Structure formats: C-alpha cells, structure tokens
C-alpha cells in the first residue's frame, strides 16, 4: 500500500510504527540540518524509544529552468538527511524503507561542496555514485538590510517586471536587481549523486 505524504516512519529498534506528524519533521530539520526545513512530499523518520533521532526526506525530481523535459516518473530526489546524534546505520535503514515502499527507479541528490568530502561521505556509504561537480551558484540578499538568501531561480529576468519596483528590460537580471537594492553572494556549487534501483 502506498504510504501517505508527510508520514514519519518510526523505529525503536525492535518494532515499526507509522505516524504522520509533519511538525516533528519541520522542527527536527530546523534544529539539526544546516539548510533547515524543506518542502519535501515524503518524510521518513527514525525513532529510538519514541525519540526522533534521524529524518530523511524525498520529493519528485525537480524541474529546472531550460530543462523541462527531464522529469520522469519513478525518479525522486533525496532532499535532506539529518540526525540529532550518531545513528549507526540510520541513513541506510531509512533509504531501504523508502525503496521498498515507494518503488523508485532512480534517486538523485545534491550535496553542497562547502561541507561535503568528495571522495568518502554519506552518499558513497549508502550506495550512491557521483555523477558530476557543478559550478558555483549565486544567491541574492540585502534588500531592506536583510541577510536572508534567496536563490537566483526566484529572480529570472522574465519575472522581474512583476517583482521589482524599478525594471528596465534593456538591462540584465543582475543590473535590475542592483538597481533595486539587492546584492549577491556565491557558493561553491553542488556535487550530484545518483542511485539506480534495479
């Protein structure tokens, strides 16, 4: 039976219990993952004696700009994995539960190069293969003295006339953003990982 979205898979190491508390997952990721909560549709959690100790989340493969033909049924993205303590085998247990219950054909994931060891890391330990290393991305920040970052995908040039107070179609995305008080900061890019399920 297909599990409902936002379920939490609980395991006290001796029995399996299903739950559906989305608030647990949200608070857990905000407390234990450097990127915080996400908008995933499938959320799995590992419990030890009723205490949530690990969360792994998944979503359908995202469609990026200029890549709208790349969406395929059966392909999921591993969006987050976080633990509140050292949980030996936790990632593997949650991944195998997901594969068994959701029947993916392929799982992809993106790791931030700023805090990911390239040669040996969680992905390699649970069977993922490195596909490529992406180029740096930029994020916008600074509007109204705020340091909250906003991904560049939110500010594609063709959408700016509806988002900015001042917009000039003859200027680039970056020039228009600067004219409206925004600045940008660069990261180091992502590493793409992939797991084929046969």
N, CA, C and O of each residue as an XYZ file, in Angstrom:
792
protein
N       0.852     -1.206      0.000
C       0.000      0.000      0.000
C       0.872      1.235      0.000
O       1.821      1.331      0.778
N       0.553      2.192     -0.878
C       1.309      3.434     -0.949
C       1.098      4.248      0.318
O      -0.038      4.495      0.724
N       2.188      4.663      0.938
C       2.083      5.457      2.155
C       1.695      6.886      1.811
O       1.988      7.368      0.717
N       1.044      7.555      2.732
C       0.635      8.927      2.516
C       1.815      9.878      2.644
O       2.800      9.570      3.314
N       1.711     11.023      2.004
C       2.753     12.029      2.104
C       2.879     12.514      3.540
O       1.923     12.486      4.315
N       4.085     12.960      3.870
C       4.391     13.512      5.183
C       4.373     12.470      6.294
O       4.277     12.828      7.467
N       4.463     11.191      5.950
C       4.484     10.205      7.015
C       5.845     10.226      7.719
O       6.854     10.622      7.135
N       5.853      9.803      8.947
C       7.083      9.609      9.709
C       7.194      8.121     10.009
O       6.301      7.548     10.632
N       8.257      7.501      9.582
C       8.479      6.087      9.849
C       9.252      5.968     11.152
O      10.376      6.461     11.245
N       8.690      5.342     12.132
C       9.287      5.256     13.459
C       9.859      3.863     13.689
O       9.271      2.867     13.267
N      10.978      3.797     14.341
C      11.556      2.513     14.690
C      12.279      2.636     16.011
O      13.202      3.438     16.148
N      11.865      1.844     16.984
C      12.553      1.875     18.277
C      13.548      0.726     18.368
O      13.895      0.265     19.456
N      14.008      0.266     17.179
C      14.979     -0.813     17.026
C      14.381     -2.188     17.318
O      15.077     -3.194     17.186
N      13.120     -2.254     17.708
C      12.503     -3.559     17.931
C      11.134     -3.669     17.271
O      10.632     -4.776     17.076
N      10.521     -2.534     16.922
C       9.216     -2.564     16.270
C       9.061     -1.346     15.374
O       9.672     -0.306     15.616
N       8.234     -1.482     14.332
C       8.000     -0.414     13.368
C       6.611      0.175     13.598
O       5.628     -0.560     13.682
N       6.532      1.504     13.699
C       5.260      2.182     13.937
C       5.144      3.356     12.984
O       6.099      4.120     12.844
N       4.007      3.525     12.324
C       3.805      4.644     11.409
C       3.180      5.832     12.132
O       2.399      5.660     13.068
N       3.525      7.019     11.697
C       2.973      8.247     12.246
C       2.809      9.239     11.107
O       3.173      8.937      9.970
N       2.271     10.410     11.390
C       2.085     11.402     10.326
C       2.248     12.823     10.857
O       1.545     13.735     10.423
N       3.170     13.011     11.789
C       3.341     14.316     12.420
C       4.358     15.148     11.654
O       5.564     14.996     11.848
N       3.872     16.032     10.780
C       4.741     16.878      9.968
C       5.502     17.887     10.816
O       6.615     18.276     10.463
N       4.912     18.318     11.935
C       5.587     19.296     12.796
C       6.874     18.740     13.387
O       7.836     19.483     13.582
N       6.903     17.438     13.675
C       8.123     16.806     14.182
C       9.253     16.952     13.175
O      10.373     17.329     13.521
N       8.945     16.653     11.949
C       9.953     16.725     10.875
C      10.448     18.155     10.675
O      11.652     18.377     10.547
N       9.548     19.112     10.648
C       9.923     20.508     10.432
C      10.844     21.009     11.532
O      11.880     21.608     11.245
N      10.485     20.775     12.775
C      11.303     21.233     13.892
C      12.646     20.517     13.916
O      13.675     21.123     14.216
N      12.632     19.234     13.602
C      13.863     18.451     13.633
C      14.874     18.974     12.614
O      16.053     19.128     12.931
N      14.418     19.245     11.399
C      15.333     19.744     10.372
C      15.838     21.143     10.705
O      17.006     21.452     10.467
N      14.983     21.978     11.245
C      15.427     23.317     11.637
C      16.488     23.253     12.741
O      17.369     24.110     12.813
N      16.397     22.247     13.588
C      17.345     22.109     14.693
C      18.629     21.392     14.292
O      19.678     21.628     14.890
N      18.561     20.512     13.278
C      19.682     19.601     13.047
C      20.263     19.608     11.635
O      21.251     18.915     11.390
N      19.693     20.358     10.705
C      20.240     20.408      9.339
C      20.640     21.837      9.011
O      19.903     22.777      9.305
N      21.802     21.998      8.404
C      22.332     23.336      8.145
C      21.435     24.140      7.210
O      21.443     25.370      7.254
N      20.656     23.455      6.358
C      19.740     24.148      5.458
C      18.325     24.243      6.015
O      17.456     24.851      5.391
N      18.086     23.656      7.167
C      16.773     23.760      7.784
C      15.708     22.923      7.105
O      16.014     21.953      6.411
N      14.458     23.302      7.308
C      13.313     22.565      6.781
C      13.264     22.645      5.257
O      13.877     23.525      4.652
N      12.529     21.718      4.646
C      12.357     21.724      3.195
C      10.886     21.546      2.851
O      10.035     21.457      3.737
N      10.597     21.494      1.551
C       9.221     21.334      1.086
C       8.994     19.936      0.513
O       8.225     19.771     -0.433
N       9.646     18.950      1.070
C       9.535     17.588      0.568
C       8.127     17.029      0.756
O       7.378     17.460      1.632
N       7.793     16.066     -0.085
C       6.465     15.453     -0.007
C       6.483     14.121      0.731
O       5.431     13.629      1.142
N       7.658     13.533      0.903
C       7.791     12.257      1.614
C       8.827     12.451      2.710
O       9.972     12.809      2.434
N       8.423     12.215      3.949
C       9.291     12.471      5.093
C       9.338     11.236      5.980
O       8.318     10.803      6.518
N      10.526     10.677      6.126
C      10.708      9.462      6.904
C      11.563      9.765      8.118
O      12.558     10.483      8.019
N      11.179      9.219      9.264
C      11.925      9.465     10.485
C      12.237      8.188     11.220
O      11.490      7.214     11.128
N      13.327      8.183     11.942
C      13.744      7.036     12.736
C      13.659      7.424     14.201
O      14.232      8.427     14.627
N      12.935      6.615     14.967
C      12.737      6.886     16.385
C      13.458      5.847     17.236
O      13.501      4.666     16.891
N      14.007      6.288     18.319
C      14.598      5.403     19.312
C      13.881      5.635     20.632
O      14.041      6.683     21.257
N      13.081      4.643     21.057
C      12.300      4.776     22.285
C      11.445      6.047     22.277
O      11.434      6.817     23.237
N      10.725      6.243     21.158
C       9.804      7.371     20.970
C      10.499      8.713     20.795
O       9.827      9.744     20.762
N      11.819      8.734     20.683
C      12.552      9.971     20.428
C      13.041      9.989     18.987
O      13.731      9.068     18.548
N      12.684     11.037     18.253
C      13.098     11.167     16.861
C      14.598     11.430     16.797
O      15.079     12.415     17.359
N      15.342     10.557     16.118
C      16.801     10.688     16.086
C      17.344     10.888     14.677
O      18.503     11.272     14.520
N      16.534     10.637     13.647
C      17.003     10.828     12.270
C      15.820     11.089     11.352
O      14.737     10.538     11.548
N      16.033     11.933     10.347
C      14.998     12.248      9.353
C      15.626     12.217      7.968
O      16.718     12.743      7.755
N      14.921     11.592      7.031
C      15.317     11.599      5.624
C      14.098     11.984      4.801
O      13.023     11.414      4.987
N      14.249     12.944      3.891
C      13.113     13.429      3.114
C      13.361     13.261      1.620
O      14.498     13.267      1.149
N      12.258     13.112      0.893
C      12.322     12.910     -0.551
C      11.249     13.759     -1.241
O      10.248     14.143     -0.636
N      11.490     14.037     -2.520
C      10.481     14.707     -3.345
C      10.646     14.204     -4.773
O      11.669     13.613     -5.117
N       9.644     14.439     -5.591
C       9.768     14.127     -7.004
C      10.882     14.982     -7.606
O      11.166     16.083     -7.133
N      11.500     14.455     -8.651
C      12.603     15.189     -9.270
C      12.159     16.594     -9.654
O      11.108     16.782    -10.265
N      12.976     17.579     -9.287
C      12.648     18.967     -9.589
C      12.885     19.275    -11.061
O      13.772     18.698    -11.691
N      12.079     20.196    -11.604
C      12.241     20.657    -12.977
C      12.943     22.009    -12.937
O      12.419     22.973    -12.378
N      14.125     22.075    -13.530
C      14.878     23.317    -13.542
C      14.598     24.094    -14.822
O      14.128     23.540    -15.815
N      14.893     25.368    -14.778
C      14.707     26.232    -15.941
C      15.501     25.676    -17.113
O      16.649     25.264    -16.946
N      14.895     25.662    -18.307
C      15.508     25.173    -19.539
C      15.761     23.662    -19.508
O      16.543     23.152    -20.310
N      15.113     22.950    -18.598
C      15.310     21.505    -18.519
C      13.984     20.819    -18.218
O      13.922     19.888    -17.414
N      12.933     21.286    -18.866
C      11.591     20.823    -18.537
C      11.283     19.429    -19.090
O      10.242     18.861    -18.757
N      12.159     18.865    -19.922
C      11.920     17.536    -20.471
C      12.561     16.450    -19.616
O      12.493     15.269    -19.959
N      13.178     16.836    -18.513
C      13.975     15.898    -17.738
C      13.189     15.209    -16.626
O      13.752     14.415    -15.873
N      11.905     15.503    -16.518
C      11.108     14.907    -15.439
C      10.604     13.534    -15.863
O      10.010     13.387    -16.932
N      10.838     12.546    -15.036
C      10.468     11.176    -15.366
C       9.835     10.524    -14.150
O      10.311     10.688    -13.027
N       8.745      9.775    -14.383
C       8.111      9.049    -13.288
C       9.088      8.051    -12.695
O       9.861      7.418    -13.414
N       9.049      7.918    -11.393
C       9.923      6.969    -10.732
C      11.241      7.565    -10.267
O      12.006      6.899     -9.568
N      11.519      8.806    -10.642
C      12.760      9.463    -10.222
C      12.451     10.404     -9.057
O      11.579     11.266     -9.152
N      13.169     10.224     -7.976
C      12.989     11.040     -6.774
C      14.296     11.720     -6.416
O      15.377     11.307     -6.837
N      14.166     12.773     -5.628
C      15.336     13.455     -5.091
C      15.401     13.259     -3.580
O      14.421     13.499     -2.875
N      16.545     12.828     -3.092
C      16.791     12.790     -1.655
C      17.136     14.217     -1.256
O      18.190     14.734     -1.626
N      16.250     14.846     -0.503
C      16.381     16.269     -0.222
C      17.161     16.564      1.055
O      18.024     17.442      1.058
N      16.870     15.843      2.145
C      17.530     16.092      3.427
C      17.800     14.771      4.143
O      17.034     13.813      4.037
N      18.909     14.750      4.871
C      19.142     13.713      5.879
C      19.816     14.383      7.061
O      20.820     15.077      6.905
N      19.256     14.171      8.249
C      19.811     14.796      9.446
C      19.617     13.872     10.634
O      18.667     13.090     10.677
N      20.521     13.966     11.597
C      20.421     13.200     12.832
C      20.644     14.130     14.017
O      21.298     15.166     13.895
N      20.095     13.747     15.158
C      20.316     14.512     16.380
C      21.477     13.945     17.182
O      21.943     14.551     18.148
N      21.939     12.758     16.758
C      23.066     12.097     17.411
C      23.650     11.120     16.405
O      23.141     11.010     15.289
N      24.688     10.421     16.767
C      25.276      9.437     15.871
C      24.359      8.216     15.783
O      24.218      7.469     16.751
N      23.749      8.023     14.638
C      22.809      6.925     14.438
C      23.433      5.948     13.450
O      23.326      6.135     12.238
N      24.072      4.928     13.951
C      24.761      3.973     13.093
C      23.750      3.213     12.238
O      22.838      2.571     12.759
N      23.923      3.294     10.923
C      23.025      2.594     10.011
C      21.697      3.273      9.778
O      20.838      2.722      9.089
N      21.503      4.460     10.336
C      20.214      5.142     10.205
C      19.883      5.522      8.778
O      18.755      5.314      8.332
N      20.844      6.077      8.053
C      20.585      6.501      6.672
C      20.244      5.313      5.790
O      19.331      5.387      4.967
N      20.966      4.231      5.956
C      20.703      3.037      5.162
C      19.325      2.465      5.462
O      18.616      2.038      4.550
N      18.939      2.455      6.742
C      17.632      1.914      7.141
C      16.492      2.726      6.534
O      15.523      2.153      6.036
N      16.597      4.045      6.571
C      15.555      4.903      6.017
C      15.517      4.799      4.489
O      14.440      4.777      3.893
N      16.687      4.736      3.864
C      16.743      4.617      2.405
C      16.108      3.319      1.945
O      15.339      3.320      0.984
N      16.409      2.220      2.604
C      15.847      0.932      2.207
C      14.333      0.890      2.421
O      13.611      0.262      1.647
N      13.859      1.557      3.467
C      12.417      1.646      3.684
C      11.765      2.411      2.533
O      10.719      2.009      2.025
N      12.388      3.508      2.131
C      11.844      4.303      1.029
C      11.804      3.483     -0.258
O      10.793      3.487     -0.960
N      12.873      2.791     -0.569
C      12.927      1.988     -1.794
C      11.857      0.903     -1.777
O      11.193      0.669     -2.787
N      11.691      0.249     -0.654
C      10.713     -0.834     -0.541
C       9.287     -0.338     -0.701
O       8.468     -1.012     -1.325
N       8.972      0.830     -0.149
C       7.580      1.303     -0.114
C       7.198      2.230     -1.256
O       6.015      2.347     -1.576
N       8.168      2.895     -1.881
C       7.828      3.862     -2.926
C       8.304      3.443     -4.311
O       7.960      4.083     -5.305
N       9.087      2.380     -4.385
C       9.491      1.768     -5.657
C      10.109      2.779     -6.647
O       9.660      2.850     -7.791
N      11.099      3.540     -6.247
C      11.742      4.449     -7.202
C      12.599      3.677     -8.202
O      13.074      2.582     -7.902
N      12.796      4.245     -9.385
C      13.730      3.670    -10.357
C      15.102      4.325    -10.242
O      16.126      3.725    -10.569
N      15.098      5.563     -9.772
C      16.363      6.288     -9.598
C      16.177      7.352     -8.527
O      15.124      7.983     -8.434
N      17.222      7.543     -7.717
C      17.217      8.603     -6.704
C      18.438      9.482     -6.960
O      19.552      8.982     -7.115
N      18.218     10.788     -7.002
C      19.324     11.722     -7.162
C      19.408     12.602     -5.914
O      18.444     12.721     -5.159
N      20.553     13.205     -5.714
C      20.705     14.119     -4.591
C      21.846     15.079     -4.892
O      22.749     14.769     -5.669
N      21.792     16.248     -4.265
C      22.798     17.282     -4.478
C      23.438     17.638     -3.139
O      22.747     17.967     -2.175
N      24.756     17.568     -3.096
C      25.499     17.872     -1.878
C      26.260     19.179     -2.067
O      26.928     19.375     -3.082
N      26.159     20.061     -1.097
C      26.859     21.338     -1.144
C      28.361     21.104     -0.974
O      28.780     20.480      0.000
N      29.165     21.593     -1.903
C      30.609     21.351     -1.871
C      31.292     22.044     -0.698
O      32.432     21.716     -0.369
N      30.608     23.003     -0.059
C      31.238     23.714      1.052
C      31.405     22.825      2.277
O      32.288     23.073      3.098
N      30.588     21.810      2.415
C      30.702     20.962      3.596
C      30.540     19.480      3.266
O      29.977     18.725      4.059
N      31.032     19.060      2.098
C      30.953     17.664      1.687
C      32.326     17.161      1.256
O      32.952     17.745      0.372
N      32.793     16.090      1.871
C      34.011     15.429      1.404
C      33.697     14.750      0.078
O      32.700     14.036     -0.027
N      34.528     14.960     -0.931
C      34.230     14.461     -2.264
C      34.435     12.952     -2.373
O      33.622     12.265     -2.992
N      35.497     12.432     -1.788
C      35.863     11.040     -2.022
C      35.139     10.043     -1.121
O      34.808      8.944     -1.567
N      34.889     10.403      0.128
C      34.256      9.478      1.055
C      33.273     10.232      1.924
O      33.661     11.103      2.702
N      31.999      9.898      1.792
C      30.960     10.608      2.534
C      29.735      9.724      2.699
O      29.763      8.540      2.364
N      28.665     10.302      3.215
C      27.437      9.534      3.443
C      26.922      8.900      2.157
O      26.505      7.742      2.159
N      26.949      9.650      1.060
C      26.405      9.142     -0.197
C      27.115      7.864     -0.639
O      26.467      6.877     -0.987
N      28.429      7.884     -0.625
C      29.172      6.699     -1.055
C      28.928      5.518     -0.118
O      28.961      4.365     -0.549
N      28.684      5.802      1.160
C      28.492      4.719      2.134
C      27.146      4.030      1.975
O      26.984      2.902      2.439
N      26.162      4.680      1.326
C      24.840      4.056      1.146
C      24.565      3.733     -0.322
O      23.420      3.492     -0.704
N      25.621      3.729     -1.144
C      25.486      3.194     -2.493
C      25.337      4.176     -3.628
O      25.202      3.754     -4.777
N      25.356      5.478     -3.357
C      25.225      6.470     -4.425
C      26.548      6.614     -5.185
O      27.627      6.403     -4.633
N      26.434      6.976     -6.458
C      27.600      7.263     -7.289
C      27.642      8.746     -7.638
O      26.612      9.366     -7.900
N      28.848      9.302     -7.639
C      28.994     10.709     -8.018
C      28.864     10.845     -9.530
O      29.524     10.129    -10.283
N      27.996     11.782     -9.978
C      27.766     11.987    -11.401
C      28.585     13.161    -11.926
O      29.235     13.050    -12.966
N      28.557     14.272    -11.218
C      29.343     15.429    -11.642
C      29.480     16.433    -10.510
O      28.811     16.332     -9.482
N      30.354     17.398    -10.717
C      30.535     18.502     -9.784
C      30.103     19.782    -10.482
O      30.681     20.169    -11.498
N      29.089     20.436     -9.935
C      28.519     21.612    -10.563
C      29.354     22.868    -10.327
O      30.237     22.902     -9.470
N      29.053     23.876    -11.098
C      29.724     25.170    -10.965
C      29.053     25.990     -9.865
O      27.917     25.699     -9.491
N      29.732     27.004     -9.345
C      29.143     27.835     -8.281
C      27.824     28.484     -8.695
O      27.637     28.863     -9.851
N      26.918     28.604     -7.730
C      25.638     29.293     -7.909
C      25.641     30.579     -7.096
O      26.419     30.723     -6.153
N      24.780     31.500     -7.457
C      24.683     32.716     -6.663
C      23.295     32.871     -6.061
O      22.301     32.355     -6.571
N      23.274     33.602     -4.958
C      22.060     33.867     -4.195
C      21.947     35.366     -3.983
O      22.957     36.058     -3.857
N      20.726     35.866     -3.942
C      20.507     37.295     -3.689
C      20.227     37.543     -2.207
O      19.637     36.707     -1.522
N      20.658     38.694     -1.733
C      20.423     39.072     -0.337
C      20.526     40.588     -0.223
O      20.896     41.269     -1.179
N      20.195     41.109      0.955
C      20.479     42.504      1.261
C      19.349     43.493      1.089
O      19.457     44.628      1.552
N      18.268     43.099      0.439
C      17.155     44.015      0.266
C      16.566     44.357      1.625
O      16.182     43.464      2.380
N      16.492     45.642      1.942
C      15.948     46.073      3.226
C      16.822     45.688      4.392
O      16.325     45.435      5.490
N      18.151     45.640      4.162
C      19.134     45.308      5.210
C      19.011     43.865      5.696
O      19.538     43.527      6.756
N      18.337     43.025      4.951
C      18.173     41.631      5.348
C      19.296     40.782      4.769
O      19.736     40.999      3.640
N      19.754     39.812      5.560
C      20.794     38.909      5.083
C      20.242     37.524      4.753
O      21.011     36.580      4.573
N      18.937     37.396      4.674
C      18.350     36.148      4.224
C      18.673     35.961      2.754
O      18.556     36.897      1.963
N      19.088     34.731      2.378
C      19.461     34.459      1.000
C      18.259     33.955      0.188
O      17.423     33.211      0.702
N      18.184     34.360     -1.063
C      17.145     33.907     -1.975
C      17.808     33.376     -3.235
O      18.635     34.058     -3.841
N      17.445     32.149     -3.635
C      18.085     31.544     -4.786
C      17.776     32.328     -6.058
O      16.699     32.906     -6.205
N      18.734     32.334     -6.962
C      18.584     33.099     -8.207
C      17.393     32.641     -9.039
O      16.859     33.426     -9.823
N      16.959     31.377     -8.888
C      15.817     30.899     -9.660
C      14.556     31.708     -9.366
O      13.627     31.734    -10.173
N      14.527     32.370     -8.203
C      13.368     33.195     -7.863
C      13.350     34.524     -8.613
O      12.368     35.263     -8.551
N      14.447     34.828     -9.325
C      14.559     36.143     -9.946
C      14.978     36.051    -11.411
O      15.804     36.834    -11.881
N      14.411     35.104    -12.114
C      14.651     35.036    -13.559
C      14.183     36.336    -14.203
O      13.163     36.902    -13.809
N      14.929     36.799    -15.186
C      14.661     38.122    -15.748
C      13.224     38.280    -16.232
O      12.631     39.346    -16.066
N      12.658     37.233    -16.828
C      11.307     37.371    -17.385
C      10.235     37.545    -16.308
O       9.082     37.834    -16.628
N      10.607     37.369    -15.022
C       9.643     37.549    -13.932
C       9.843     38.864    -13.167
O       9.020     39.232    -12.328
N      10.937     39.563    -13.464
C      11.310     40.712    -12.634
C      10.384     41.904    -12.766
O      10.252     42.683    -11.822
N       9.741     42.068    -13.910
C       8.854     43.220    -14.077
C       7.678     43.177    -13.104
O       7.066     44.208    -12.823
N       7.357     41.972    -12.582
C       6.276     41.834    -11.611
C       6.780     41.841    -10.173
O       5.981     41.896     -9.239
N       8.095     41.786     -9.986
C       8.656     41.666     -8.642
C       9.416     42.909     -8.180
O       9.543     43.144     -6.978
N       9.915     43.694     -9.109
C      10.755     44.831     -8.746
C      10.001     46.151     -8.931
O       9.134     46.269     -9.797
N      10.342     47.123     -8.113
C       9.735     48.454     -8.239
C      10.226     49.142     -9.505
O       9.461     49.803    -10.208
N      11.518     48.974     -9.784
C      12.107     49.555    -10.990
C      12.612     48.433    -11.885
O      13.399     47.590    -11.454
N      12.155     48.429    -13.138
C      12.582     47.386    -14.063
C      12.819     47.968    -15.443
O      12.003     48.727    -15.966
N      13.956     47.598    -16.024
C      14.311     48.041    -17.378
C      14.648     46.801    -18.196
O      15.636     46.120    -17.920
N      13.833     46.509    -19.198
C      14.011     45.302    -19.995
C      15.316     45.302    -20.774
O      15.766     44.246    -21.218
N      15.934     46.473    -20.949
C      17.202     46.560    -21.663
C      18.403     46.194    -20.787
O      19.520     46.040    -21.281
N      18.157     46.056    -19.486
C      19.229     45.705    -18.566
C      19.175     44.220    -18.226
O      18.148     43.566    -18.408
N      20.282     43.705    -17.737
C      20.350     42.291    -17.356
C      19.628     42.052    -16.033
O      19.252     42.992    -15.332
N      19.447     40.791    -15.714
C      18.864     40.416    -14.423
C      19.650     41.064    -13.285
O      19.066     41.694    -12.403
N      20.958     40.911    -13.304
C      21.824     41.426    -12.241
C      21.756     42.949    -12.140
O      21.695     43.492    -11.037
N      21.766     43.628    -13.260
C      21.689     45.102    -13.245
C      20.364     45.570    -12.662
O      20.327     46.530    -11.893
N      19.276     44.898    -13.022
C      17.973     45.265    -12.468
C      17.918     45.009    -10.972
O      17.361     45.812    -10.222
N      18.489     43.901    -10.536
C      18.491     43.593     -9.110
C      19.309     44.623     -8.326
O      18.882     45.073     -7.263
N      20.470     44.994     -8.842
C      21.293     46.014     -8.184
C      20.558     47.338     -8.077
O      20.642     48.021     -7.056
N      19.840     47.699     -9.128
C      19.107     48.967     -9.128
C      17.975     48.992     -8.106
O      17.436     50.052     -7.789
N      17.620     47.813     -7.593
C      16.555     47.720     -6.599
C      17.081     47.370     -5.208
O      16.317     46.944     -4.343
N      18.384     47.550     -4.994
C      18.946     47.403     -3.659
C      19.384     46.008     -3.262
O      19.620     45.751     -2.081
N      19.498     45.091     -4.233
C      19.921     43.729     -3.934
C      21.412     43.549     -4.192
O      22.000     44.240     -5.024
N      22.008     42.621     -3.474
C      23.379     42.191     -3.731
C      23.353     40.675     -3.891
O      22.311     40.050     -3.692
N      24.490     40.078     -4.249
C      24.500     38.626     -4.397
C      25.776     38.026     -3.822
O      26.812     38.685     -3.723
N      25.667     36.758     -3.447
C      26.784     36.019     -2.869
C      26.853     34.664     -3.560
O      25.830     34.092     -3.936
N      28.089     34.155     -3.724
C      28.286     32.909     -4.461
C      28.594     31.762     -3.504
O      29.231     31.956     -2.468
N      28.130     30.558     -3.868
C      28.528     29.363     -3.128
C      29.616     28.642     -3.930
O      30.230     29.242     -4.813
N      29.859     27.377     -3.635
C      30.913     26.614     -4.312
C      30.360     25.568     -5.271
O      31.108     24.742     -5.794
N      29.048     25.604     -5.502
C      28.444     24.607     -6.378
C      28.060     23.344     -5.631
O      28.353     23.203     -4.444
N      27.410     22.435     -6.322
C      26.941     21.181     -5.741
C      27.571     19.979     -6.425
O      28.006     20.058     -7.574
N      27.613     18.876     -5.709
C      28.001     17.595     -6.283
C      26.724     16.792     -6.485
O      25.932     16.635     -5.556
N      26.524     16.288     -7.685
C      25.330     15.495     -7.973
C      25.629     14.014     -7.774
O      26.618     13.486     -8.284
N      24.737     13.351     -7.010
C      24.846     11.916     -6.767
C      23.614     11.204     -7.310
O      22.543     11.795     -7.447
N      23.790      9.925     -7.616
C      22.704      9.158     -8.219
C      22.755      7.710     -7.749
O      23.824      7.118     -7.601
N      21.563      7.158     -7.518
C      21.430      5.745     -7.162
C      20.397      5.130     -8.102
O      19.236      5.538     -8.111
N      20.827      4.144     -8.893
C      19.926      3.426     -9.795
C      19.415      2.187     -9.077
O      20.199      1.398     -8.550
N      18.087      2.017     -9.057
C      17.489      0.866     -8.400
C      17.100     -0.149     -9.465
O      16.311      0.146    -10.363
N      17.656     -1.328     -9.355
C      17.398     -2.355    -10.366
C      16.500     -3.454     -9.814
O      16.178     -4.404    -10.527
